[in-house]
Amino acid sequence: MNASVIGAAAAAVLVLTWIAFGFWAFALVALAMLVGAAAGRIVDGRLDVRALADVVRGRRSSS
C-alpha cells in the first residue's frame, strides 16, 4: 500500500465517524489514529523518543 491509499482510507474512516457519531467521536478517533501512528513509528525505530523529548524540553534544536 502506498501513502495515498492509506491517507484515503484514514480520511474515509474519519468522515464516516463524523457522520455517524458526531464531532467528539471524530476527534477521539483522530486522536487514537495519531497515537497509533506514533506507536508504530516507535516500534519500527523511525521515531527517536529521547530526541523528541529533548526538543520538547528545549534542550536540543533541530538545526
trRosetta pair geometry for C-beta under 8 A, 3 or more apart (Angstrom, degrees):
i j d omega theta_ij theta_ji phi_ij phi_ji
1 5 4.8 -116 -162 79 93 131
1 6 5.6 103 141 -52 123 92
2 5 5.5 97 57 10 68 100
2 6 7.3 -136 102 -1 35 94
3 6 5.7 -59 -145 42 35 110
3 7 5.9 37 157 -21 69 109
4 7 5.8 -56 -144 39 28 111
4 8 6.3 27 157 -18 63 107
5 8 5.8 -54 -146 37 29 110
5 9 6.3 29 155 -18 64 107
6 9 5.8 -55 -148 37 30 111
6 10 6.3 30 154 -18 65 107
7 10 5.7 -54 -145 37 31 110
7 11 6.3 31 156 -18 64 107
8 11 5.7 -54 -146 38 30 112
8 12 6.3 34 154 -22 64 105
9 12 5.7 -52 -147 34 31 113
9 13 6.5 33 154 -19 64 103
10 13 5.8 -52 -150 34 32 111
10 14 6.4 28 154 -15 65 108
10 33 6.3 112 -146 -161 111 149
11 14 5.8 -57 -147 39 32 110
11 15 6.1 29 157 -18 67 108
12 15 5.9 -55 -142 38 29 108
12 16 6.2 25 161 -14 64 110
13 16 6.1 -61 -146 41 25 107
13 17 6.2 28 155 -21 63 109
13 29 6.9 -147 140 161 102 135
13 33 7.7 139 93 -78 135 137
14 17 5.7 -55 -147 35 29 113
14 18 6.4 30 155 -20 64 105
14 26 6.0 73 -168 -152 78 92
14 29 6.3 178 -108 102 67 122
14 30 5.9 53 -118 -77 118 93
14 33 7.7 -62 -70 -8 105 155
15 18 5.7 -54 -150 35 32 111
15 19 6.3 28 154 -17 66 107
16 19 5.7 -53 -143 38 33 110
16 20 6.0 18 163 -9 67 114
17 20 6.2 -65 -139 45 24 100
17 21 5.7 -37 -176 36 65 112
17 25 5.5 -143 172 123 98 101
17 26 5.0 144 108 -95 105 65
17 29 4.7 -67 -159 14 173 160
18 21 7.3 -78 -117 57 12 71
18 22 7.0 -32 -157 156 49 8
18 23 6.5 30 -137 -93 89 44
18 25 7.5 178 -93 78 37 91
18 26 4.0 32 -82 -80 82 136
20 25 7.7 -78 86 94 81 150
21 24 7.9 -94 133 69 96 69
21 25 3.4 -22 116 46 126 163
21 26 7.2 169 77 -38 95 69
22 25 5.5 94 62 15 72 102
22 26 7.0 -125 110 -7 38 96
23 26 5.4 -60 -153 37 33 117
23 27 6.3 32 154 -20 70 104
24 27 5.5 -47 -144 35 36 112
24 28 6.4 38 154 -19 64 104
25 28 5.6 -53 -148 38 33 112
25 29 6.3 32 154 -17 66 106
26 29 5.9 -57 -147 38 28 108
26 30 6.2 28 155 -19 64 108
27 30 5.7 -53 -145 37 30 112
27 31 6.4 31 155 -19 63 106
28 31 5.8 -54 -148 36 30 111
28 32 6.4 30 153 -18 64 106
29 32 5.6 -54 -147 38 32 112
29 33 6.4 36 152 -22 65 104
30 33 5.6 -52 -149 34 32 113
30 34 6.6 32 152 -18 64 104
31 34 5.7 -54 -150 35 33 112
31 35 6.4 31 153 -16 66 105
32 35 5.7 -53 -145 38 33 111
32 36 6.2 34 154 -19 64 108
33 36 5.7 -56 -146 39 30 113
33 37 6.3 31 155 -20 64 106
34 37 5.8 -53 -146 35 30 110
34 38 6.4 29 155 -16 64 106
35 38 5.8 -55 -148 38 31 110
35 39 6.3 31 153 -19 65 107
36 39 5.7 -53 -144 37 31 111
36 40 6.3 34 155 -20 64 105
37 40 5.7 -53 -149 35 31 114
37 41 6.5 30 154 -17 64 105
38 41 5.8 -55 -150 36 32 110
38 42 6.5 34 152 -20 65 104
38 47 6.6 -83 -158 74 67 176
39 42 5.6 -53 -148 35 33 112
39 43 6.4 32 154 -17 66 106
40 43 5.8 -55 -146 37 31 109
40 44 6.2 25 156 -13 66 110
41 44 5.7 -57 -142 43 31 109
41 46 4.6 -86 -160 73 83 99
41 47 3.8 67 128 -16 112 120
42 45 7.7 38 176 -71 29 26
42 47 5.1 -57 -74 67 59 111
42 49 6.1 36 -122 -52 114 111
44 47 7.8 71 62 7 88 82
47 52 6.8 9 175 -36 92 138
48 51 4.0 41 104 20 119 114
48 52 6.4 160 91 -16 63 86
49 52 5.6 -57 -146 39 32 113
49 53 6.2 34 155 -21 67 105
50 53 5.7 -53 -147 36 30 111
50 54 6.5 32 153 -20 63 104
51 54 5.6 -52 -150 35 33 113
51 55 6.5 35 152 -20 64 103
51 60 6.9 -74 -153 77 72 146
52 55 5.7 -52 -151 34 33 112
52 56 6.5 32 152 -18 65 105
53 56 5.7 -53 -147 37 33 111
53 57 6.3 23 156 -10 66 109
54 57 5.9 -62 -144 45 30 104
54 59 4.3 -83 -163 66 85 111
54 60 4.3 28 136 17 122 112
55 58 7.6 41 180 -71 29 25
55 59 7.6 -84 -62 50 22 71
55 60 5.9 -61 -74 74 61 85
55 61 7.4 97 -123 -116 82 27
55 62 6.9 36 -118 -54 126 85
